[in-house]
Amino acid sequence: METKAIFAERFKSARLMNGFSLQDLADELGGNLSRQALHRYEKGEVIPDAEKIQMLSKALKVSPDYFFRTTKIELSEIEYRKLSKMPQKEVSIINETTKEYLSRYLELEEILGLSNEFENPLKDFPVVKDSMQVSKAAERIRSEWDLGTGPIFNVVELLEDHKIKVVKLNVAEDFDGLQTFVKYNNDIELPVVAYNERKANKPDRIRFTLLHELAHLLLKFEDITARQREILCHQFAGAMLLPEKTLKAELGNHRSKLSINELGNIKKQYGISMQAIAMRAKDCRITNEHYTKQFFFLFRQMNWRVDEPFEYEGVEKSNRFEQLLFRALIEEQVSISKAASLTNKSVAEFKKEHQPMF
């Protein structure tokens, strides 16, 4: 692809990532560049000079190098679910931010010569249609990934360790997560899940969302409704976080009621919400449908549906990108300016943030 076309494509992506129309961007630039001039850049008719690229970089919050990065990322079709109700502007921000982050991440891995080949632990697993099959799928993954039956310490790191890219987005509160496959440089397909960092104060919700999206990525469903599929994905997330054997060791095989305190303690240990534990207990036939309805009625009455009376204090994050970046730096596979570009910062910002290194 010629330089003008690369610049045009990257420029449009940066504009959409910031939620700007061409006129919005012209206004952001204080009239230094007209809407017509910006339109010509986006059409690939002309490339601005270095001074104007600096202005655009600042307005669009990207490094100048961003406009000429050739790593090609294409998102496969996304099941938007909640996104279907969001304005197209927000959807574009989510799509372009996901692509921009992945382009930097995959370029860094390419520099280091790392393999991206994903092994699907459920590739030969049959089509799922009920909670029992979903639990067996979760057991298969736990076995393949050597997780045992205990708590999962960090879901984000777990997924990244198994070649699933995790993208952290700062977008509208209505957005929880998404999943898709990306085509990288027209060849390699990689699984991707994304979550909303605005939910960071509720790491149990992030964990559940990521595993829910993992279910959409890996499970094969029979011809069922979207709602039925969502329920099965919820059940999969619950089974991943709290296997049946583990839950029965905590609660016993049969219960007529559950204590709020014991559910709170299980939440603190396993990083799964009290409401998800209650649903998991019903799915594992520890409690019955009638009691589960009573439980959720209590949570509504006490206004605990959003803010539960116990909090999970774990942290959901991955340092893999930074770890790879500093590895590339110390091995002199990237320069400081390239490292700054890969973190979408200026050299001065990068040096200031990592001052002890310099």
C-alpha positions in Angstrom: 0.0 0.0 0.0 1.5 3.4 -0.9 2.3 6.0 1.7 -0.7 8.3 0.9 -3.1 5.4 1.3 -1.6 4.3 4.6 -1.7 7.8 6.0 -5.3 8.2 4.8 -6.5 5.0 6.5 -4.7 5.6 9.7 -5.8 9.2 9.9 -9.5 8.2 9.5 -9.1 5.5 12.1 -7.6 8.0 14.6 -10.4 10.5 13.9 -13.1 7.8 14.5 -11.2 6.6 17.6 -11.6 10.1 19.1 -15.3 10.3 18.1 -14.6 13.3 15.8 -16.3 14.3 12.6 -14.1 16.2 10.2 -15.6 19.5 11.4 -15.1 18.5 15.0 -11.4 17.9 14.3 -11.1 21.2 12.5 -12.7 22.9 15.5 -10.3 21.0 17.8 -7.4 22.3 15.8 -8.6 25.9 16.3 -9.1 26.6 12.7 -5.4 25.9 11.8 -6.6 23.3 9.3 -9.9 23.5 7.5 -12.4 20.7 7.1 -11.6 20.7 3.4 -7.9 20.1 4.0 -8.7 17.3 6.5 -11.0 15.8 3.9 -8.2 15.7 1.4 -5.9 13.9 3.9 -8.6 11.3 4.6 -9.1 10.7 0.9 -5.4 10.1 0.4 -5.0 13.0 -2.0 -2.1 14.6 0.0 0.0 14.0 3.1 0.5 16.9 5.5 4.0 18.2 6.3 5.8 17.5 9.6 4.4 20.5 11.4 0.8 19.7 10.5 1.4 16.0 11.5 2.5 17.2 14.9 -0.7 19.2 15.2 -2.8 16.3 14.2 -1.0 13.9 16.6 -1.7 16.2 19.5 -5.4 16.7 18.6 -5.9 12.9 18.0 -3.8 11.7 21.0 -1.5 9.5 18.9 2.2 9.6 18.1 3.3 10.9 14.7 4.6 7.4 13.9 1.0 6.1 14.2 0.1 7.6 10.8 2.6 5.4 9.0 2.3 2.1 10.9 1.7 -0.6 8.3 0.5 -3.4 10.6 -2.9 -4.3 9.1 -5.7 -5.3 11.5 -9.2 -6.4 10.4 -11.9 -7.3 12.8 -14.2 -10.2 12.0 -17.9 -9.7 12.5 -18.8 -8.8 16.1 -22.0 -9.8 17.9 -22.7 -6.5 19.3 -25.5 -7.4 21.7 -25.6 -4.3 23.9 -23.6 -2.4 21.3 -26.6 -2.7 19.0 -28.3 -0.1 21.1 -25.3 2.3 21.2 -24.8 5.2 18.8 -22.7 4.5 15.8 -20.2 7.0 17.0 -19.5 4.9 20.1 -19.3 1.7 18.1 -16.7 3.3 15.9 -14.7 4.4 18.9 -14.7 0.8 20.3 -13.8 -0.7 16.9 -11.0 1.7 16.1 -9.5 1.7 19.6 -9.4 -2.1 19.6 -7.7 -2.1 16.2 -5.2 0.6 17.2 -4.1 -1.2 20.4 -3.8 -4.6 18.6 -1.7 -3.0 15.9 0.8 -1.8 18.5 0.8 -5.1 20.4 1.2 -7.3 17.4 3.9 -5.2 15.9 5.8 -5.6 19.2 5.4 -9.3 19.2 6.5 -9.4 15.5 9.7 -7.5 16.4 10.5 -10.0 19.1 9.7 -12.9 16.8 7.0 -14.4 19.1 4.4 -16.9 17.9 0.8 -16.0 18.0 -0.7 -19.4 17.2 -3.8 -20.1 19.2 -4.7 -23.6 20.3 -8.5 -23.9 20.8 -9.0 -26.3 23.7 -12.6 -26.9 22.5 -11.9 -27.4 18.8 -13.4 -31.0 18.9 -16.0 -30.3 21.6 -19.6 -31.1 20.5 -22.3 -28.5 20.0 -23.7 -27.3 23.4 -27.3 -27.0 24.3 -27.6 -27.2 28.1 -25.8 -26.2 31.3 -24.4 -29.7 31.8 -22.5 -29.6 28.5 -21.4 -26.0 29.3 -19.9 -27.3 32.6 -18.1 -30.1 30.8 -16.7 -27.5 28.4 -15.4 -25.4 31.3 -13.9 -28.6 32.9 -12.1 -29.3 29.6 -10.6 -25.9 29.5 -9.5 -26.0 33.1 -7.9 -29.4 32.5 -6.2 -28.3 29.2 -4.9 -25.2 30.9 -3.8 -26.9 34.1 -6.0 -24.8 36.3 -7.1 -27.5 38.8 -10.3 -26.7 40.7 -9.2 -23.7 42.7 -9.6 -19.9 42.2 -8.3 -18.3 39.0 -6.0 -15.6 40.2 -6.1 -13.3 37.2 -8.4 -13.9 34.2 -6.8 -11.3 32.0 -3.3 -12.9 32.4 -4.8 -16.3 32.0 -6.2 -15.5 28.6 -3.1 -13.7 27.4 -0.9 -16.6 28.5 -3.0 -18.7 26.1 -2.6 -16.4 23.1 -6.0 -14.6 23.5 -5.5 -10.9 23.2 -7.3 -8.8 25.8 -8.1 -5.2 25.1 -8.9 -2.7 27.8 -11.3 0.1 26.6 -12.4 3.3 28.2 -15.8 3.8 26.6 -19.4 4.3 27.4 -20.7 2.8 30.7 -23.3 0.7 28.7 -20.5 -1.4 27.2 -19.3 -4.5 29.1 -17.3 -6.4 26.6 -16.9 -7.9 23.1 -15.2 -10.8 21.4 -14.1 -11.4 17.8 -11.3 -12.7 15.7 -8.8 -10.4 14.1 -7.0 -11.0 10.8 -3.4 -9.9 11.1 -1.6 -8.7 8.0 -4.1 -10.6 5.9 -3.0 -14.0 7.1 -3.1 -14.9 10.8 -6.4 -15.0 12.7 -6.3 -14.3 16.5 -9.0 -14.4 19.1 -9.7 -11.1 20.9 -11.8 -10.2 23.9 -12.3 -6.6 25.2 -13.7 -5.2 28.4 -14.5 -1.7 29.8 -12.0 -0.4 32.2 -14.7 1.8 33.7 -15.8 -1.3 35.5 -12.3 -1.6 37.2 -13.9 -0.9 40.6 -15.8 -4.2 40.2 -13.1 -6.8 39.1 -15.5 -9.7 39.7 -17.7 -8.2 36.9 -14.7 -7.9 34.6 -13.7 -11.5 35.2 -17.2 -12.7 34.5 -17.5 -10.6 31.4 -14.2 -11.9 30.0 -15.2 -15.5 30.5 -18.6 -14.9 29.1 -17.0 -13.5 26.0 -14.6 -16.5 25.9 -17.7 -18.7 25.7 -18.9 -16.8 22.7 -15.4 -17.3 21.1 -15.0 -21.0 21.7 -18.3 -22.8 22.1 -20.4 -24.1 19.2 -24.1 -23.6 19.8 -27.1 -25.4 18.3 -29.8 -23.4 16.6 -31.1 -21.5 19.7 -32.2 -17.9 20.4 -29.8 -15.1 21.3 -31.2 -15.1 24.8 -30.6 -18.8 25.3 -27.1 -18.4 24.0 -26.5 -15.6 26.5 -27.7 -17.8 29.4 -25.3 -20.6 28.3 -22.4 -18.1 28.2 -23.3 -16.9 31.7 -23.3 -20.5 32.9 -20.0 -21.1 31.3 -18.4 -18.1 33.0 -19.8 -19.3 36.4 -18.5 -22.9 35.7 -15.0 -21.5 34.9 -14.9 -19.4 38.0 -16.5 -22.0 40.3 -16.4 -25.6 39.2 -19.2 -27.9 40.5 -16.9 -30.0 42.6 -15.4 -26.8 44.3 -18.8 -25.3 44.9 -20.2 -28.4 46.5 -17.1 -28.6 48.7 -17.9 -25.0 49.8 -21.7 -25.3 50.2 -22.5 -29.0 50.4 -24.5 -31.1 48.0 -28.0 -29.8 49.0 -29.1 -26.7 50.7 -32.5 -25.2 51.6 -31.1 -21.7 52.0 -27.7 -19.8 51.8 -26.1 -17.4 54.2 -25.2 -13.9 52.8 -21.9 -14.1 54.8 -20.8 -17.5 53.3 -21.6 -16.2 49.8 -19.6 -13.1 50.6 -16.6 -15.1 51.7 -16.8 -17.3 48.5 -16.9 -14.2 46.4 -13.8 -12.8 48.1 -11.9 -16.1 47.5 -13.0 -17.0 43.9 -13.8 -13.6 42.4 -17.4 -14.3 41.4 -20.4 -12.2 42.4 -22.8 -13.4 45.1 -25.6 -13.4 42.5 -23.6 -15.5 40.1 -22.8 -17.9 43.0 -26.5 -18.2 43.7 -27.2 -19.0 40.1 -24.4 -21.5 40.0 -25.8 -23.2 43.1 -29.1 -23.6 41.3 -27.4 -24.9 38.1 -25.6 -27.5 40.2 -28.8 -28.5 41.8 -27.6 -27.5 45.3 -30.6 -25.2 45.7 -33.9 -25.1 43.8 -35.7 -22.6 41.6 -38.0 -21.4 44.3 -35.2 -20.5 46.7 -33.2 -18.8 43.9 -36.2 -16.5 43.2 -36.4 -15.6 46.9 -32.7 -14.9 46.9 -32.9 -12.4 44.0 -36.0 -10.8 45.5 -34.0 -10.1 48.7 -31.2 -8.6 46.6 -33.6 -6.3 44.9 -35.2 -5.3 48.2 -31.8 -4.5 49.7 -30.6 -2.6 46.6 -27.7 -5.1 46.2 -28.1 -5.9 42.5 -25.3 -3.4 41.6 -23.4 -2.9 44.8 -23.3 -6.2 46.7 -22.6 -6.2 50.5 -19.2 -7.9 50.0 -16.4 -6.9 47.5 -13.8 -8.9 45.7 -10.5 -7.2 46.1 -8.5 -8.9 43.3 -6.9 -7.0 40.4 -7.6 -7.8 36.8 -4.8 -6.6 34.6 -1.9 -7.8 32.6 1.7 -6.4 32.4 2.6 -8.6 29.4 2.8 -5.7 26.8 5.1 -3.7 29.1 7.2 -6.7 29.9 7.7 -7.4 26.2 8.4 -3.8 25.5 11.2 -3.6 28.1 12.6 -6.9 26.9 12.8 -5.4 23.4 14.4 -2.3 24.7 17.1 -4.0 26.8 17.9 -6.4 23.9 18.2 -3.3 21.7 15.5 -4.6 19.3 13.7 -1.3 19.5 15.0 2.3 20.1 13.6 4.6 22.8 11.7 6.5 20.1 10.1 3.3 18.8 9.3 2.1 22.3 7.6 5.5 22.9 5.6 5.1 19.7 4.5 1.6 20.6 3.1 3.0 23.9 1.5 5.9 21.9 3.5 8.5 23.8 6.1 11.1 22.9 9.7 10.3 23.8 9.6 12.9 26.5 6.5 11.4 28.1 7.9 7.9 27.8 11.2 8.9 29.5 9.4 10.8 32.3 7.1 7.8 33.0 10.0 5.4 33.2 12.6 7.8 34.6 14.7 5.2 36.5 15.6 3.5 33.2 17.1 6.6 31.8 
